[in-house]
């Protein structure tokens, strides 16, 4: 299938290729959205507390497109897309999506909850950079880049399991905290069990299939436009796979629950490090290569966005104001434009 798709896309005009990318991204986002809804519905039927569903299934579900795209890209020998997608999604989630959510409805924040998750968010970003550094020869970082090896990928997945465990404990420590947010923003499917299970299976299939189409179409487009795959992965693909978070943020904010969007994005950033890059590195013998451009541009951009968001939370009182949302959007636009100009 992969060889067939690659050969097919090589014969398509560039405008058609761009339409294929857009269509794949839309299908990917919708499929992931259905997946989350049906997973929550099944968990509710099985008697799993909604607070635990919100802290685990929902956050994992919204990052499934990133995981699917990055793992398949890594398996197909495109590590630039795999790592670029993870890093770019963090920049997109924190800058673009949170900026939009704050502009729509400035959220009231629980400082205890946001600070607790927020510091893990920032530390995860630094952990990704440290894991990619060539520690045996640090002076080569700006000449040959670095690598996240396969063993580190498995360590990230173990840390992911520990993070989920902590999330469950924290959810139980403040009853109703996540449950209230899920009740306010999620519609439950009351169809028969077999229909819900069928929808869930179909959603998973569409996530995988759309990812399989997206990767070779993006790769061919990058070749024709002479744009490095890492840049495409960190911008267009990252935006596309962040669509579930964007839809969730807009929906929650329009209903006056933008604090749920803030929590979801913080969790998504953590999962982009531990789940997305961890799984992509773990499935490949050589791990994920981090080109020089990541150390000169993308990693610094990611850390700047995360640190600025953290500082914004620290200096906010009980509500994040709209000017800070504008500031996050400005940082995102600046990083995106600079990325295309930089073409490192």
C-alpha positions as CSV (number, residue, x, y, z in Angstrom):
1,X,0.0,0.0,0.0
2,X,2.8,2.4,0.9
3,X,4.6,1.9,-2.4
4,X,1.4,2.3,-4.3
5,X,0.5,5.6,-2.5
6,X,4.0,6.9,-3.0
7,X,4.0,6.1,-6.8
8,X,0.5,7.6,-7.1
9,X,1.3,10.9,-5.3
10,X,4.4,11.3,-7.5
11,X,2.1,11.6,-10.5
12,X,-0.4,14.1,-9.0
13,X,-0.2,17.9,-9.6
14,X,0.8,20.0,-6.6
15,X,-2.7,21.5,-6.1
16,X,-4.2,18.0,-5.9
17,X,-1.5,16.9,-3.5
18,X,-2.4,19.9,-1.2
19,X,-6.0,18.9,-1.4
20,X,-5.1,15.3,-0.4
21,X,-3.2,16.7,2.6
22,X,-6.1,18.9,3.7
23,X,-8.6,16.0,3.3
24,X,-6.4,13.6,5.2
25,X,-6.0,16.1,8.0
26,X,-9.8,16.7,8.2
27,X,-10.6,12.9,8.3
28,X,-7.8,12.4,10.9
29,X,-9.3,15.1,13.1
30,X,-12.9,13.9,12.8
31,X,-11.9,10.3,13.4
32,X,-10.0,11.2,16.5
33,X,-13.0,13.2,17.8
34,X,-15.3,10.2,17.3
35,X,-12.8,8.0,19.0
36,X,-12.7,10.1,22.1
37,X,-16.5,10.4,22.3
38,X,-17.0,6.6,21.9
39,X,-14.2,5.7,24.3
40,X,-15.8,7.9,27.0
41,X,-19.2,6.3,26.3
42,X,-17.8,2.8,26.7
43,X,-16.0,3.7,29.9
44,X,-19.1,5.3,31.3
45,X,-21.1,2.1,30.5
46,X,-18.4,0.0,32.2
47,X,-18.7,2.1,35.4
48,X,-15.3,3.8,35.2
49,X,-15.4,7.1,37.0
50,X,-15.7,10.0,34.6
51,X,-12.8,11.8,36.4
52,X,-10.5,9.0,35.5
53,X,-11.8,8.9,31.9
54,X,-11.0,12.6,31.6
55,X,-7.5,12.2,33.0
56,X,-6.6,9.3,30.8
57,X,-8.8,8.3,27.8
58,X,-9.7,11.8,26.7
59,X,-6.2,13.2,26.9
60,X,-4.7,10.1,25.3
61,X,-7.4,10.1,22.6
62,X,-6.8,13.7,21.5
63,X,-3.1,12.9,21.0
64,X,-3.7,9.7,19.0
65,X,-3.3,11.5,15.6
66,X,0.1,12.7,16.6
67,X,1.1,9.2,17.8
68,X,-0.3,7.6,14.7
69,X,1.5,10.0,12.3
70,X,4.8,10.0,14.2
71,X,5.0,6.2,14.6
72,X,4.1,5.5,11.0
73,X,6.6,8.1,9.8
74,X,9.3,6.6,12.0
75,X,8.6,3.1,10.7
76,X,8.7,4.4,7.1
77,X,12.1,6.1,7.6
78,X,10.9,9.7,7.9
79,X,12.2,10.7,11.4
80,X,12.0,14.3,10.5
81,X,8.3,14.2,10.3
82,X,8.0,12.0,13.4
83,X,10.0,14.3,15.7
84,X,8.9,17.5,13.9
85,X,5.2,16.6,14.5
86,X,5.8,16.1,18.3
87,X,7.7,19.4,18.7
88,X,5.5,21.3,16.3
89,X,2.3,20.1,18.1
90,X,3.6,21.4,21.4
91,X,4.2,24.9,19.8
92,X,0.8,24.7,18.1
93,X,-1.1,23.5,21.2
94,X,0.4,26.1,23.5
95,X,0.6,29.1,21.2
96,X,-2.3,28.8,18.7
97,X,-4.9,26.7,20.4
98,X,-4.5,28.1,23.9
99,X,-4.4,31.6,22.5
100,X,-7.7,31.0,20.7
101,X,-9.3,29.5,23.8
102,X,-8.3,32.4,26.0
103,X,-9.5,34.9,23.4
104,X,-12.9,33.2,23.2
105,X,-13.4,32.9,27.0
106,X,-10.7,34.0,29.4
107,X,-10.5,31.0,31.8
108,X,-10.7,31.0,35.5
109,X,-7.8,28.8,36.7
110,X,-7.2,26.6,39.7
111,X,-3.7,27.6,40.6
112,X,-3.0,24.4,42.5
113,X,-4.0,22.2,39.5
114,X,-2.5,24.3,36.8
115,X,0.8,24.7,38.6
116,X,1.1,21.0,39.4
117,X,0.5,20.0,35.8
118,X,2.3,23.0,34.4
119,X,5.6,22.3,35.9
120,X,5.5,18.8,34.5
121,X,4.7,20.3,31.1
122,X,7.8,22.5,31.1
123,X,10.0,19.7,32.5
124,X,8.8,17.4,29.7
125,X,9.9,19.9,27.1
126,X,13.4,20.1,28.7
127,X,13.5,16.3,29.0
128,X,12.9,16.0,25.2
129,X,15.8,18.3,24.4
130,X,18.2,16.7,26.9
131,X,17.3,13.2,25.6
132,X,18.2,14.3,22.0
133,X,21.6,15.8,23.0
134,X,24.7,13.9,21.8
135,X,26.2,13.6,25.3
136,X,29.2,11.7,24.1
137,X,30.3,14.7,22.1
138,X,28.3,17.8,22.9
139,X,30.4,20.0,20.6
140,X,28.9,18.2,17.6
141,X,25.3,19.3,18.3
142,X,25.5,22.2,15.9
143,X,27.2,20.2,13.2
144,X,25.6,16.8,13.2
145,X,22.6,17.2,15.5
146,X,21.5,14.5,18.0
147,X,19.3,11.5,18.4
148,X,16.6,10.1,20.7
149,X,17.6,6.4,20.8
150,X,15.3,3.4,21.1
151,X,16.0,2.8,24.8
152,X,15.1,6.4,25.6
153,X,11.8,5.8,23.8
154,X,10.9,3.0,26.1
155,X,11.9,5.1,29.1
156,X,9.5,7.8,27.9
157,X,6.7,5.2,27.7
158,X,7.4,4.1,31.2
159,X,7.3,7.7,32.3
160,X,4.0,8.0,30.4
161,X,2.5,5.1,32.5
162,X,3.7,6.9,35.7
163,X,2.2,10.2,34.6
164,X,-1.2,8.5,33.9
165,X,-1.0,6.9,37.4
166,X,-0.4,10.3,38.9
167,X,-3.2,11.8,36.9
168,X,-5.6,9.2,38.3
169,X,-4.5,9.9,41.9
170,X,-4.8,13.6,41.4
171,X,-8.2,13.2,39.9
172,X,-9.3,11.3,43.0
173,X,-7.7,13.9,45.3
174,X,-10.3,16.5,44.3
175,X,-13.6,14.8,43.5
176,X,-15.7,16.4,40.8
177,X,-12.8,18.4,39.3
178,X,-12.5,16.6,36.0
179,X,-16.0,15.1,36.1
180,X,-17.6,18.5,36.0
181,X,-15.7,19.5,33.0
182,X,-16.4,16.3,31.1
183,X,-20.1,16.5,31.9
184,X,-20.3,20.1,30.6
185,X,-18.5,19.4,27.3
186,X,-19.1,15.8,26.3
187,X,-22.2,14.2,24.7
188,X,-22.5,10.5,25.5
189,X,-23.6,8.0,22.9
190,X,-26.6,6.1,24.1
191,X,-26.6,3.6,21.1
192,X,-26.4,-0.2,21.8
193,X,-23.1,-1.5,22.9
194,X,-22.2,-3.2,19.6
195,X,-22.8,0.1,17.7
196,X,-20.6,2.0,20.0
197,X,-17.9,-0.6,19.7
198,X,-18.3,-0.6,15.9
199,X,-17.9,3.2,15.8
200,X,-14.8,3.0,18.0
201,X,-13.2,0.4,15.8
202,X,-14.1,2.4,12.6
203,X,-12.6,5.6,14.2
204,X,-9.3,3.8,15.0
205,X,-9.2,2.5,11.4
206,X,-9.8,5.9,9.9
207,X,-7.1,7.4,12.1
208,X,-4.6,4.9,10.9
209,X,-5.6,5.0,7.2
210,X,-5.7,8.8,7.0
211,X,-2.2,8.8,8.6
212,X,-1.0,6.4,6.0
213,X,-2.2,8.7,3.3
214,X,-1.0,11.9,5.0
215,X,2.6,10.9,5.4
216,X,3.6,10.1,1.7
217,X,1.6,13.1,0.4
218,X,3.4,15.4,2.8
219,X,6.7,13.8,1.9
220,X,6.1,14.3,-1.9
221,X,5.0,17.9,-1.3
222,X,8.1,18.7,0.7
223,X,10.3,17.3,-2.0
224,X,8.6,19.4,-4.7
225,X,8.7,22.6,-2.7
226,X,12.3,21.9,-1.5
227,X,11.2,22.2,2.1
228,X,12.8,19.9,4.7
229,X,10.5,17.2,6.1
230,X,11.2,18.4,9.6
231,X,9.7,21.8,8.8
232,X,6.6,20.3,7.2
233,X,6.2,18.0,10.2
234,X,6.6,20.9,12.7
235,X,4.1,23.1,10.9
236,X,1.4,21.7,8.6
237,X,1.3,18.1,10.0
238,X,1.6,19.4,13.6
239,X,-1.4,21.7,13.0
240,X,-3.4,19.0,11.4
241,X,-2.8,16.4,14.1
242,X,-3.7,19.0,16.7
243,X,-7.2,19.5,15.3
244,X,-8.8,17.4,18.1
245,X,-7.3,19.7,20.7
246,X,-8.4,22.8,18.7
247,X,-12.0,21.5,18.3
248,X,-12.1,20.6,22.0
249,X,-10.7,24.0,23.1
250,X,-13.1,26.0,20.9
251,X,-16.1,23.9,22.1
252,X,-15.2,24.1,25.7
253,X,-14.5,27.9,25.5
254,X,-17.7,28.7,23.7
255,X,-19.6,26.9,26.5
256,X,-17.7,28.9,29.2
257,X,-15.4,26.0,30.2
258,X,-12.1,27.2,28.8
259,X,-10.4,26.0,32.0
260,X,-11.0,22.5,30.6
261,X,-9.2,23.5,27.4
262,X,-6.2,24.7,29.4
263,X,-5.9,21.4,31.3
264,X,-6.3,19.4,28.1
265,X,-3.6,21.3,26.3
266,X,-1.2,21.0,29.2
267,X,-1.8,17.3,29.3
268,X,-1.4,17.1,25.5
269,X,2.0,18.8,25.6
270,X,3.2,16.2,28.2
271,X,1.9,13.4,26.0
272,X,3.5,14.8,22.9
273,X,6.9,14.2,24.7
274,X,6.2,11.0,26.5
275,X,3.7,9.3,24.2
276,X,4.3,10.7,20.7
277,X,8.1,10.9,20.6
278,X,8.5,8.0,23.0
279,X,6.4,5.6,20.9
280,X,8.0,6.8,17.6
281,X,11.5,6.3,19.0
282,X,10.7,2.9,20.6
283,X,9.5,1.3,17.3
284,X,12.7,2.1,15.4
285,X,16.1,0.5,16.0
286,X,18.0,3.7,15.3
287,X,15.5,5.9,17.3
288,X,14.7,9.4,16.1
289,X,17.3,11.7,14.5
290,X,17.2,15.3,15.7
291,X,18.7,17.4,12.9
292,X,20.8,20.5,13.6
293,X,17.8,22.7,12.8
294,X,16.0,21.3,15.9
295,X,18.8,22.6,18.2
296,X,19.2,25.9,16.4
297,X,15.5,26.7,16.0
298,X,12.7,24.2,16.9
299,X,13.8,23.1,20.3
300,X,14.5,26.7,21.4
301,X,11.1,27.8,20.0
302,X,9.3,25.0,21.9
303,X,11.0,25.9,25.2
304,X,10.4,29.6,24.7
305,X,6.6,29.0,24.2
306,X,6.4,26.6,27.2
307,X,8.4,28.9,29.5
308,X,6.4,32.0,28.5
309,X,3.1,30.2,29.1
310,X,4.4,29.0,32.5
311,X,5.4,32.6,33.4
312,X,2.0,33.8,32.3
313,X,0.3,31.4,34.6
314,X,2.6,32.3,37.5
315,X,1.8,36.0,37.2
316,X,-1.9,35.5,36.5
317,X,-4.3,35.7,39.5
318,X,-7.4,33.6,39.2
319,X,-8.1,34.3,35.5
320,X,-6.0,34.4,32.3
321,X,-6.7,37.7,30.5
322,X,-7.3,38.1,26.8
323,X,-4.1,40.1,26.2
324,X,-2.1,37.0,27.2
325,X,-4.1,35.0,24.6
326,X,-3.1,37.6,21.9
327,X,0.5,37.3,23.1
328,X,0.5,33.5,22.7
329,X,-1.0,33.8,19.2
330,X,1.7,36.3,18.3
331,X,4.5,33.9,19.5
332,X,2.9,31.1,17.5
333,X,2.7,33.1,14.3
334,X,6.3,34.4,14.8
335,X,7.6,30.9,15.3
336,X,5.7,29.5,12.3
337,X,6.8,32.3,9.9
338,X,10.4,32.1,11.1
339,X,10.4,28.3,10.6
340,X,9.5,28.7,6.9
341,X,12.1,31.4,6.5
342,X,14.7,29.5,8.4
343,X,14.3,26.2,6.5
344,X,17.1,24.7,8.6
